[in-house]
Amino acid sequence: MSYSVGQVAGFAGVTVRTLHHYDEIGLLVPGERSHAGHRRYNDADLDRLQQILFYRELGFPLEEVAALLDDPQADPRARLRRQHELLTARIEQLQKMAAAVEHAMEARRMGINLTPEEKFEVFGDKDPEEHAEEAERRWGGTEAYAESQRRAARYTKDDWKRMQAEVADWGERYDGLMAAGEPPAGARAMDMAEEHRQHIAKWFYDCSYDIHRGLGEMYVSDERFKEFYDSMRPGLAEHLRNAIAANADRHGG
């Protein structure tokens, strides 16, 4: 079984031009040709293309990809282990970036200023500008953050006052709930947690139960968020974190 260049482009999600280029530089030379001289790719070619695209996704230059794949001493099992290590590192990096974006969104919502170090700590020792073009190409920013920015840019002074009034009213009612001894997994507490989630969705971005659960953890782990909620009532941050988790469980989130 062999495949045309157009079929392979469709399988792999790349352009025909990319496959032509790979052929021209000797990175992926199709194993067969039709009678008319057209490229035909066999299963071994598809396996190699998969490896190429994996390394490219991890940022390896084409020259280095070729060297890795053409190394006669390379152990296929060792290569797979190395790819697993690289992929795990990328996943960890993306998770850190997602957490940093959520942190920034929530800080803006609550009027908390991040330090310059915190704004860029996700990039480690990398220069964010150096990787901005690649980041834009691969991720294009998160929709939640973009939506938060769009909404916030339209708000008037009165809008901000109404939002803060809602927060203050919610805080007073949550204080009363705790004073009455309502447990975090109680119906009233979970309803207040749901109101909290919907407040975020109303004013800033679509806050899924999974995102809300992560925010709850941040309210306890980050001292500034903890201070914000505990200023309403000592222990409120932890109580709310648990209520958010219970509410997410209640809704299957």
C-alpha angles and dihedrals in degrees: 000000000000134000136215122244090253093053092049091048088054094047094049101037094238132118126262086238090060091053091048089052093050088052093048093053093043095246095119114012110179112244095225143034129205121237087263091053097254120148117262121188124208129200093271089055090052091051090052092047089053089055092047094052092047093056091043090053088055090053101256115154116241093250092056092045090055092049092050095048096043097047104122091203094055116121110218091215092050089049091053091049090051091049090051090052092049093047092048090052091050092050090051091050093050091048089053091049092050091050091049091052092050089048091053093047093051093044090054092048091054097040094247116147118222118218117245088250092054093049091059105026091102089070092057110198093343125110105242092209090056090059099033095101093050092045091051091049095048103036108008090205123289119291091226092057093044090050091049090052093048094050095044091051090059098049120110126211089264091053091055090048091052091048093050090047089055090050092050092048091048090049093052092050093047089050089054091048091055092044088056090055097248109168119230091248092050119114094248093050092048090049090053090049089052090050088052091053092048091049089059091047091049097050107026125005144335102286110200120201089253092054091044090053090053091049090052090057090049092053088064102035098046111069095211094053089043090052091049094056097035088055086068090053131338109262094018094120093059093040090052092046090056093044090051090052092048091048091049090051089048090056095040092249 
